[in-house]
Amino acid sequence: MQARQANPWGALGALCLGFFMILLDTTIVSIAVPAMLRELGAGLNSVIWVISVYLLTYAVPMLFTSRLGDRFGPKRVFLAGLIVFTASSLWCGLAGNVEMLIAARAVQGLGAALMTPQTLAFITHLFPPAKRGPAMGAWGGVAGLATITGPLLGGVLVQHLGWEWIFYVNVPIGIIAIGLTLWLVPDWQPKHSHSFDLIGIVLSAAGLFCVVFGVQNGQQYDWGTVFGGITVFEIIAVGVVLLVAFVVWQHYNRREPLVPLAVFANRNFSAGTLTATTVGFTMTGMFLPLVIYVQTVLGLSPTSAGLLTAPMSLLSGVIAPFVGRASDRINGKYLVMAGLSLLAVGMGIIALQARPDTSPWELIPALLVCGLGIGCIFSPMSNLTMGAVEPRLTGTASGIFNTARQVGGVLGSAAIGVLLQTRISTSIADEAATAAAQLPEQYRAPFLEGIAHAAASTGEFGSSAGPAPIPGLPADIAAQAGRLAGEVVHSGLTDATRTTLILPIAVLVLGVLSAAILRRVTPHPHTPTPKTPEPVS
């Protein structure tokens, strides 16, 4: 039977469907946070772990899974990851408690880690350098669209079917993606025999886990002892030491290190990887405070909260392919810098506009600025970073680049989570102290205790109704206290949202500085230019 020629755009479409599903799950959970707080009886920290553990198990193995593609073939590894991801999505939906959901999300992240490096490797294989801009544009459009579409689709599913359906929706999409991958994607075999750096894998995984665990759970343990006399800061310190040991090991490992440090001698790759880290931090971190604010303070339903971000999603997806084409003609670093700046400006406007009585639709212009920025980032950033890499390092560089973005997401989820929890407690306590002065003196202490309980549980914030009534108060005082409590919680959450958004804005400034270092890419003199796609076996 004669092998048929693969259509590179058909193959890219099949790969992008799987990639869309991966990135969708990095943001779709955020819109379901209030519902999970209510229905799983979980605290805010546990629900944030549902987000973080996925990003963690997504990021850490990617350096390893990019090598698997080189050895066994990107199509086969992509398919294996797609099957794992689809099956674990079903498990997520069936989870009956937050602990089971966290475990299922961890497996889901492993599936995503198997899939992601193969997509960029296939783009560099299927498309010659001169035609890679439009392909990167399509890939970037999918990345931007999926990352922002999550809240919209998630809102509809959570409100009408339940939070479980944000995971069930992956099952039919995954089955379709499996079929299209088998049909359209060529079974390309790079045939590179790699050794696997097990010591590097253990050091990087353990180090990153300790850092993320310490940062994210610091507030829960009051930055003190976690177990057996071991403190939060000691866990973070161990993580930092392990990550330093990982870098040292990569330097001295003469066989085949997990991260060949020589690849960072390439200016574009180093700057692009740092930029990708800041993008991952921001894209993950910006949604959690925003979702809690618009649902709990402004009282939007999950669907309405998703619709609020729909124009941003649409604009981002529409503009990305045009930006990808433009990056072939002009220096893409200016597009990346403009995109990062616009995203920071958009979030800054949201932070300035946020008040307990803000109309949700007043936020749309700022969200559109964010969408315009996002649409300008992914395509040129990927093209400038990966286009400068020597062909022999493409697979490894793809893994490092994608890992950097996901590590940024892990750190963003953890840092934003702990900052939000800290600011919620502090802001609500400050607002409560001011509001208590309006009550008779003998009722101030019970009022403050009730507010403190609500702030500590954080599960109270799954609804816009405010904290539970404070028992033991006369009817007239109870009514006044209930009104004041609602105002306290809404004002406190608003202040926490505004303050928390400052962190990703600051990180984006670092991204702009690193993007300024990027140089326009000229094709490597030894870069192979495939004239025809690989045949399908």
C-alpha positions as CSV (number, residue, x, y, z in Angstrom):
1,M,0.0,0.0,0.0
2,Q,1.5,3.3,-1.0
3,A,2.0,5.9,1.7
4,R,0.0,9.1,1.3
5,Q,1.5,12.5,1.7
6,A,0.6,14.3,4.9
7,N,-1.1,17.7,4.7
8,P,0.9,19.9,7.1
9,W,-2.1,22.1,7.9
10,G,-4.3,19.1,8.5
11,A,-1.7,17.7,10.8
12,L,-1.4,21.0,12.6
13,G,-5.2,21.2,13.0
14,A,-5.3,17.8,14.7
15,L,-2.4,18.7,17.0
16,C,-3.9,22.1,17.8
17,L,-7.2,20.5,18.9
18,G,-5.3,18.5,21.6
19,F,-3.3,21.6,22.5
20,F,-6.5,23.6,22.8
21,M,-7.9,21.1,25.3
22,I,-4.7,21.3,27.4
23,L,-4.6,25.1,27.6
24,L,-8.4,25.2,28.2
25,D,-7.9,23.3,31.4
26,T,-5.3,25.8,32.7
27,T,-8.1,28.5,33.0
28,I,-11.4,26.7,32.9
29,V,-11.1,25.7,36.6
30,S,-10.9,29.4,37.8
31,I,-14.5,30.1,36.9
32,A,-15.7,27.1,38.9
33,V,-13.8,28.2,42.1
34,P,-16.9,29.6,43.9
35,A,-19.0,26.6,43.0
36,M,-16.3,24.2,44.2
37,L,-16.0,26.1,47.5
38,R,-19.7,25.5,48.0
39,E,-20.3,22.0,46.7
40,L,-17.0,20.3,47.7
41,G,-17.0,21.9,51.2
42,A,-13.4,22.9,50.5
43,G,-11.3,25.9,51.6
44,L,-9.8,28.3,49.1
45,N,-6.4,26.9,49.5
46,S,-7.5,23.3,48.6
47,V,-9.3,24.6,45.5
48,I,-6.2,26.5,44.4
49,W,-4.3,23.2,44.7
50,V,-6.8,21.9,42.1
51,I,-5.3,24.5,39.7
52,S,-1.7,24.3,40.9
53,V,-1.2,20.5,40.9
54,Y,-2.2,20.4,37.3
55,L,0.3,23.0,36.4
56,L,3.0,21.4,38.5
57,T,2.6,17.9,37.0
58,Y,2.3,19.6,33.6
59,A,5.5,21.6,34.0
60,V,8.0,19.3,35.7
61,P,7.9,16.2,33.4
62,M,8.0,18.3,30.2
63,L,11.8,18.3,30.0
64,F,11.7,14.6,30.0
65,T,8.7,14.1,27.7
66,S,10.3,16.2,25.0
67,R,13.1,13.5,24.9
68,L,10.4,10.8,24.7
69,G,9.2,12.4,21.4
70,D,12.7,12.3,20.0
71,R,13.2,8.7,20.9
72,F,9.8,7.1,20.2
73,G,8.3,9.6,17.7
74,P,6.3,12.7,18.5
75,K,3.0,11.3,17.2
76,R,3.1,8.2,19.4
77,V,4.0,10.2,22.5
78,F,1.3,12.8,21.7
79,L,-1.3,10.1,21.3
80,A,-0.3,8.5,24.6
81,G,-0.7,11.8,26.4
82,L,-4.0,12.5,24.7
83,I,-5.4,9.1,26.0
84,V,-4.1,9.8,29.5
85,F,-5.5,13.3,29.5
86,T,-9.0,12.2,28.2
87,A,-9.3,9.4,30.7
88,S,-8.1,11.5,33.7
89,S,-10.6,14.2,32.6
90,L,-13.4,11.6,33.2
91,W,-11.9,10.8,36.5
92,C,-11.9,14.5,37.5
93,G,-15.6,14.8,36.8
94,L,-16.3,11.6,38.8
95,A,-14.3,12.8,41.9
96,G,-16.5,13.1,44.9
97,N,-14.2,15.1,47.1
98,V,-11.4,17.7,46.7
99,E,-8.6,15.2,47.6
100,M,-9.7,12.8,44.8
101,L,-10.0,15.8,42.4
102,I,-6.5,16.9,43.2
103,A,-5.2,13.4,42.5
104,A,-7.0,13.2,39.1
105,R,-5.8,16.6,38.1
106,A,-2.2,15.5,38.8
107,V,-2.6,12.7,36.3
108,Q,-4.3,15.0,33.9
109,G,-1.2,17.3,34.1
110,L,1.0,14.3,33.2
111,G,-1.0,13.7,30.0
112,A,-0.6,17.4,29.1
113,A,3.1,17.1,29.7
114,L,3.3,14.3,27.2
115,M,1.4,16.2,24.5
116,T,2.7,19.8,24.6
117,P,6.4,19.5,23.5
118,Q,5.4,17.5,20.5
119,T,3.3,20.3,19.0
120,L,6.1,22.8,18.6
121,A,8.5,20.0,17.4
122,F,6.0,19.1,14.7
123,I,5.7,22.8,13.6
124,T,9.4,23.0,13.1
125,H,9.3,19.7,11.2
126,L,6.3,20.3,9.0
127,F,6.9,23.9,8.0
128,P,10.1,25.4,6.5
129,P,11.5,28.6,8.3
130,A,10.1,30.9,5.6
131,K,6.5,29.5,6.1
132,R,6.7,29.0,9.9
133,G,5.2,32.4,10.8
134,P,1.6,31.6,9.7
135,A,1.9,28.2,11.4
136,M,3.1,29.8,14.6
137,G,0.3,32.3,14.2
138,A,-2.3,29.5,14.1
139,W,-0.7,27.8,17.1
140,G,-0.5,31.1,18.9
141,G,-4.2,31.8,18.1
142,V,-5.2,28.5,19.6
143,A,-3.1,29.2,22.7
144,G,-4.6,32.6,23.2
145,L,-8.1,31.5,22.4
146,A,-8.0,28.4,24.6
147,T,-6.5,30.2,27.5
148,I,-9.1,32.9,27.5
149,T,-12.1,30.8,26.4
150,G,-11.9,28.7,29.6
151,P,-13.9,31.1,31.7
152,L,-16.6,31.5,29.1
153,L,-17.1,27.8,28.5
154,G,-16.6,27.0,32.1
155,G,-19.2,29.6,33.2
156,V,-21.9,28.1,31.0
157,L,-21.1,24.5,32.1
158,V,-20.9,25.3,35.8
159,Q,-24.2,27.2,35.9
160,H,-26.3,24.9,33.8
161,L,-24.7,21.4,34.3
162,G,-22.4,21.6,37.3
163,W,-18.7,22.1,37.9
164,E,-18.0,18.4,36.9
165,W,-18.8,19.3,33.3
166,I,-15.7,21.5,32.9
167,F,-13.9,18.1,32.9
168,Y,-16.5,15.9,31.2
169,V,-16.4,18.2,28.1
170,N,-12.9,17.1,27.5
171,V,-14.0,13.5,26.8
172,P,-15.7,13.9,23.5
173,I,-13.1,16.5,22.4
174,G,-10.4,14.1,23.3
175,I,-11.9,11.2,21.4
176,I,-12.3,13.4,18.3
177,A,-8.6,14.6,18.7
178,I,-7.4,10.9,19.0
179,G,-9.2,10.0,15.7
180,L,-7.8,13.1,13.8
181,T,-4.3,12.5,15.1
182,L,-4.3,8.9,14.0
183,W,-5.6,10.0,10.5
184,L,-3.8,13.2,9.8
185,V,-0.5,13.4,11.7
186,P,2.5,11.7,10.1
187,D,4.4,9.1,12.1
188,W,7.6,11.1,12.0
189,Q,10.5,9.3,13.7
190,P,13.5,11.5,14.6
191,K,15.3,8.4,15.7
192,H,17.4,10.2,18.3
193,S,18.6,7.9,21.0
194,H,18.6,9.7,24.3
195,S,19.7,8.8,27.8
196,F,17.3,9.9,30.5
197,D,18.6,12.1,33.3
198,L,16.8,10.5,36.2
199,I,18.8,12.4,38.8
200,G,17.9,15.7,37.1
201,I,14.2,14.7,36.9
202,V,14.1,13.9,40.7
203,L,16.0,17.1,41.7
204,S,13.8,19.4,39.5
205,A,10.5,17.7,40.5
206,A,11.3,17.7,44.3
207,G,12.7,21.2,44.3
208,L,9.8,22.8,42.4
209,F,7.2,20.9,44.5
210,C,8.8,22.1,47.8
211,V,8.9,25.7,46.6
212,V,5.3,25.6,45.4
213,F,4.0,23.7,48.5
214,G,5.7,26.2,50.8
215,V,4.6,29.3,49.1
216,Q,1.0,28.2,48.5
217,N,0.4,26.7,52.0
218,G,2.3,29.4,53.9
219,Q,-0.9,31.2,54.8
220,Q,-2.7,28.0,55.8
221,Y,0.1,27.2,58.4
222,D,0.5,30.8,59.4
223,W,4.0,30.7,58.0
224,G,5.0,28.5,60.9
225,T,5.4,24.8,61.6
226,V,3.9,22.3,59.1
227,F,4.8,19.0,60.7
228,G,7.5,17.5,63.0
229,G,9.0,20.9,63.7
230,I,9.6,21.6,60.1
231,T,8.5,25.1,59.1
232,V,7.2,26.6,55.9
233,F,10.4,28.6,55.3
234,E,12.5,25.4,55.8
235,I,10.5,23.6,53.1
236,I,10.9,26.5,50.7
237,A,14.7,26.6,51.5
238,V,15.0,22.9,50.8
239,G,13.2,23.4,47.4
240,V,15.6,26.2,46.5
241,V,18.7,24.1,47.5
242,L,17.3,21.2,45.4
243,L,16.8,23.5,42.4
244,V,20.4,24.9,42.8
245,A,21.6,21.3,43.0
246,F,19.7,20.6,39.8
247,V,21.4,23.4,37.9
248,V,24.8,22.3,39.2
249,W,24.1,18.7,38.2
250,Q,23.1,19.9,34.7
251,H,26.5,21.5,34.4
252,Y,28.5,18.5,35.5
253,N,26.4,15.8,33.8
254,R,28.5,15.0,30.7
255,R,26.2,12.3,29.3
256,E,22.9,14.0,28.4
257,P,21.6,16.6,30.9
258,L,17.9,17.2,31.2
259,V,18.6,20.9,30.5
260,P,21.7,21.5,28.3
261,L,22.8,24.8,29.7
262,A,24.6,25.5,26.4
263,V,21.2,26.3,24.9
264,F,20.9,29.4,27.1
265,A,24.0,30.8,25.4
266,N,21.6,31.7,22.7
267,R,20.4,35.2,23.5
268,N,17.0,34.8,22.0
269,F,16.3,31.5,23.7
270,S,17.3,32.8,27.1
271,A,15.3,36.0,26.8
272,G,12.3,34.3,25.2
273,T,12.2,31.7,27.9
274,L,12.2,34.3,30.6
275,T,9.5,36.2,28.8
276,A,7.4,33.0,28.5
277,T,7.8,32.5,32.3
278,T,6.3,35.9,33.0
279,V,3.4,35.3,30.5
280,G,2.6,31.9,32.2
281,F,2.7,33.7,35.6
282,T,0.3,36.4,34.5
283,M,-2.1,34.2,32.5
284,T,-2.7,31.9,35.4
285,G,-2.7,34.4,38.1
286,M,-5.0,37.1,36.7
287,F,-8.2,35.1,36.6
288,L,-8.5,33.9,40.2
289,P,-8.9,37.3,41.9
290,L,-11.0,38.5,38.9
291,V,-13.4,35.6,39.1
292,I,-13.9,35.8,42.8
293,Y,-14.5,39.6,42.5
294,V,-17.1,39.5,39.7
295,Q,-19.0,36.5,41.1
296,T,-18.9,37.2,44.8
297,V,-18.8,41.0,45.0
298,L,-20.6,42.0,41.8
299,G,-23.0,39.0,41.9
300,L,-22.5,37.7,38.4
301,S,-23.6,34.1,37.6
302,P,-20.8,31.8,36.3
303,T,-22.3,32.2,32.8
304,S,-22.4,36.0,33.0
305,A,-18.9,36.0,34.4
306,G,-17.8,34.0,31.4
307,L,-19.6,36.2,29.0
308,L,-17.8,39.2,30.5
309,T,-14.6,37.8,29.2
310,A,-16.0,36.7,25.8
311,P,-15.0,39.9,23.9
312,M,-11.5,39.5,25.2
313,S,-11.4,35.9,24.1
314,L,-12.7,36.7,20.6
315,L,-10.3,39.6,20.1
316,S,-7.3,37.6,21.2
317,G,-8.2,34.7,18.9
318,V,-8.9,36.9,15.9
319,I,-5.7,39.0,16.1
320,A,-3.2,36.2,16.8
321,P,-2.9,34.8,13.3
322,F,-2.4,38.3,11.8
323,V,0.3,39.0,14.3
324,G,1.9,35.7,13.4
325,R,2.1,36.7,9.7
326,A,3.3,40.2,10.7
327,S,6.1,38.7,12.7
328,D,7.6,37.4,9.4
329,R,8.0,40.9,8.1
330,I,8.9,43.0,11.1
331,N,10.9,42.4,14.3
332,G,8.6,40.4,16.4
333,K,10.1,41.7,19.7
334,Y,8.2,44.9,19.3
335,L,4.9,42.9,18.9
336,V,5.7,41.0,22.1
337,M,6.6,44.1,24.0
338,A,3.5,45.8,22.9
339,G,1.4,42.8,23.8
340,L,2.9,42.5,27.3
341,S,2.4,46.3,27.9
342,L,-1.2,46.2,26.7
343,L,-1.9,43.3,29.0
344,A,-0.4,45.2,32.0
345,V,-2.3,48.3,31.1
346,G,-5.6,46.4,30.9
347,M,-5.1,44.8,34.3
348,G,-4.1,48.1,35.7
349,I,-7.3,49.7,34.5
350,I,-9.4,46.9,36.0
351,A,-7.6,47.4,39.4
352,L,-8.4,51.1,39.3
353,Q,-12.1,50.5,38.3
354,A,-12.8,47.7,40.8
355,R,-15.2,48.9,43.5
356,P,-18.0,47.1,45.3
357,D,-20.6,49.0,43.2
358,T,-18.8,48.9,39.8
359,S,-21.0,47.8,36.9
360,P,-19.5,44.6,35.5
361,W,-19.8,45.9,32.0
362,E,-17.7,48.9,32.8
363,L,-14.8,46.4,32.8
364,I,-15.2,45.4,29.2
365,P,-12.9,48.1,27.6
366,A,-10.1,47.1,29.9
367,L,-10.7,43.4,29.2
368,L,-10.5,44.2,25.5
369,V,-7.1,45.9,26.0
370,C,-6.0,42.7,27.8
371,G,-7.3,40.6,24.8
372,L,-5.4,42.8,22.3
373,G,-2.3,42.3,24.3
374,I,-2.6,38.5,24.6
375,G,-3.2,38.2,20.9
376,C,0.1,40.0,20.2
377,I,2.2,37.8,22.5
378,F,2.2,34.1,21.8
379,S,3.1,33.8,18.1
380,P,6.1,36.2,17.8
381,M,7.4,35.1,21.2
382,S,7.4,31.4,20.1
383,N,8.8,32.2,16.7
384,L,11.7,34.4,18.0
385,T,12.5,31.9,20.8
386,M,12.4,28.6,18.8
387,G,13.5,30.0,15.5
388,A,17.0,30.8,16.9
389,V,17.6,27.3,18.1
390,E,19.9,24.9,16.3
391,P,18.0,22.0,14.7
392,R,19.7,19.4,16.9
393,L,18.4,21.1,20.0
394,T,14.8,21.7,18.8
395,G,13.2,18.9,20.8
396,T,15.0,19.8,24.0
397,A,14.5,23.5,23.5
398,S,10.8,23.0,22.9
399,G,10.6,21.2,26.3
400,I,12.5,23.9,28.1
401,F,10.4,26.7,26.5
402,N,7.1,25.1,27.3
403,T,8.3,24.1,30.8
404,A,9.3,27.7,31.5
405,R,5.8,29.0,30.6
406,Q,4.2,26.3,32.8
407,V,6.6,26.9,35.7
408,G,5.6,30.5,35.5
409,G,2.0,29.3,35.7
410,V,2.7,27.2,38.8
411,L,4.5,30.1,40.5
412,G,1.7,32.4,39.5
413,S,-1.0,30.2,40.9
414,A,0.8,29.7,44.1
415,A,1.9,33.3,44.6
416,I,-1.4,34.8,43.6
417,G,-3.2,32.3,45.8
418,V,-1.3,33.1,48.9
419,L,-1.4,36.8,48.3
420,L,-5.1,36.7,47.7
421,Q,-5.7,34.7,50.9
422,T,-3.5,37.1,52.9
423,R,-5.2,40.2,51.5
424,I,-8.7,38.7,52.1
425,S,-7.9,38.2,55.8
426,T,-6.2,41.5,56.3
427,S,-8.7,43.6,54.2
428,I,-11.8,42.1,55.8
429,A,-10.3,42.5,59.3
430,D,-9.6,46.2,58.6
431,E,-13.1,46.8,57.1
432,A,-14.7,44.9,60.0
433,A,-12.9,47.0,62.6
434,T,-14.3,50.2,60.9
435,A,-17.8,48.8,60.5
436,A,-18.0,47.5,64.1
437,A,-17.9,51.1,65.4
438,Q,-21.4,51.5,64.0
439,L,-22.8,48.9,66.4
440,P,-23.5,49.2,70.1
441,E,-20.4,48.4,72.1
442,Q,-21.6,45.2,73.6
443,Y,-22.3,43.7,70.1
444,R,-19.0,44.6,68.5
445,A,-17.0,41.6,69.7
446,P,-19.5,39.0,68.4
447,F,-19.6,40.9,65.1
448,L,-15.9,40.8,64.8
449,E,-15.7,37.2,65.7
450,G,-18.3,36.3,63.1
451,I,-16.5,38.2,60.4
452,A,-13.2,36.6,61.5
453,H,-14.8,33.1,61.2
454,A,-16.0,33.9,57.7
455,A,-12.6,35.2,56.6
456,A,-10.9,32.1,58.0
457,S,-13.2,29.6,56.3
458,T,-13.2,31.4,52.9
459,G,-15.8,28.9,51.8
460,E,-18.3,31.6,52.7
461,F,-17.1,33.4,49.6
462,G,-18.5,30.9,47.2
463,S,-21.7,32.9,47.1
464,S,-22.5,36.6,46.7
465,A,-24.9,36.4,49.7
466,G,-22.1,37.2,52.1
467,P,-21.3,35.5,55.4
468,A,-23.7,33.5,57.5
469,P,-25.9,35.4,60.0
470,I,-24.2,36.1,63.4
471,P,-26.1,34.2,66.1
472,G,-27.1,35.6,69.4
473,L,-28.0,39.1,68.4
474,P,-31.3,40.9,68.8
475,A,-33.4,41.1,65.6
476,D,-32.8,44.8,64.9
477,I,-29.1,44.5,65.7
478,A,-28.8,41.3,63.7
479,A,-30.3,43.0,60.6
480,Q,-27.8,45.9,60.9
481,A,-24.9,43.5,61.5
482,G,-25.9,41.4,58.5
483,R,-25.9,44.5,56.3
484,L,-22.6,45.6,57.6
485,A,-21.1,42.1,57.3
486,G,-22.1,42.0,53.6
487,E,-20.5,45.4,53.0
488,V,-17.4,44.4,54.9
489,V,-16.9,41.2,52.9
490,H,-17.5,42.9,49.6
491,S,-15.2,45.8,50.4
492,G,-12.6,43.4,51.7
493,L,-12.7,41.2,48.7
494,T,-12.6,44.2,46.3
495,D,-9.5,45.6,48.1
496,A,-7.9,42.1,48.0
497,T,-8.6,41.8,44.2
498,R,-7.1,45.3,43.5
499,T,-4.0,44.6,45.5
500,T,-3.5,41.1,44.1
501,L,-3.6,42.3,40.5
502,I,-0.5,44.5,41.2
503,L,1.7,41.4,41.3
504,P,1.1,40.1,37.8
505,I,1.4,43.6,36.5
506,A,4.8,43.9,38.1
507,V,5.8,40.5,36.6
508,L,4.8,41.8,33.1
509,V,7.2,44.7,33.5
510,L,10.0,42.1,33.8
511,G,8.6,40.4,30.7
512,V,8.8,43.6,28.7
513,L,12.4,44.1,29.8
514,S,13.3,40.5,28.8
515,A,11.5,40.8,25.4
516,A,13.5,43.9,24.6
517,I,16.6,41.7,24.5
518,L,15.2,39.6,21.6
519,R,16.7,39.9,18.2
520,R,15.1,39.3,14.8
521,V,15.7,35.7,13.7
522,T,17.6,34.7,10.6
523,P,17.4,31.1,9.5
524,H,20.2,29.0,10.9
525,P,22.7,28.1,8.1
526,H,22.3,24.4,8.9
527,T,18.5,24.4,9.3
528,P,17.0,21.7,7.1
529,T,14.2,23.0,4.9
530,P,11.8,20.0,4.2
531,K,10.3,20.4,0.7
532,T,7.6,17.9,1.4
533,P,5.9,16.6,4.5
534,E,6.8,13.2,5.8
535,P,4.7,10.3,4.4
536,V,2.2,8.6,6.7
537,S,3.2,5.1,7.4
